[in-house]
Amino acid sequence: MKTKEWFIGLIVAGLIASVAWITINPASMTAPDITFMSITGEKIKLKDWQGKPVIVTFWATDCPGCIKEIPHLIELYREYHERGLEIIAVAMYYDPPNHVVEMTRAKQLPYKVALDLQAEHAKAFGDVRLTPTTFLIKPDGTIALHKIGAFDLKDMKSRIDSYLVPKLQLENENLHG
């Protein structure tokens, strides 16, 4: 009798784990419908970027991992922006706005930077608390990657490449436009 109870318990545990995995799996999640306010005062609706891959990265000026990741984000932006990639770096609520503005200028960030003064964006993305935390959103609006800590640049490039029109095809379209 104990074997039967143990087996039923195992099946129930498996079902609970499966439901939890489906619920937590980022591939099944849609990006939240939010509007960012950039440090330049621009309102950016995430939905307006649907049809493009988007990186949303939560960071702080006092986060060594975030600062180490900035050159990778700049490289991604420069390599893929013309083909459609959008990037927005969201400063955590506790980061003083003047520090965010100063670092944006000092590092010459080419992508959008937003403040999250009330932590509403962090909450919308599942209550982000750790930095860096990066989300890669597919053109269809679903979250393809949710990475806490530094992302792998090679993996990120591979994922972005899979969502974009190949560069050669884009060049041909521009020539024959």
Secondary structure, DSSP 8 states (H G I E B T S, - for coil): -HHHHHHHHHHHHHHHHHHHHHHH-GGG-B----EEEBTTS-EEEGGGGTTS-EEEEEE-TT-HHHHHHHHHHHHHHHHHGGGT-EEEEEE-TTS-HHHHHHHHHHTT--SEEEE-TTSHHHHHTT---SSSEEEEE-TTSBEEEEEES---HHHHHHHHHHHS--HHHHHHHHHH-
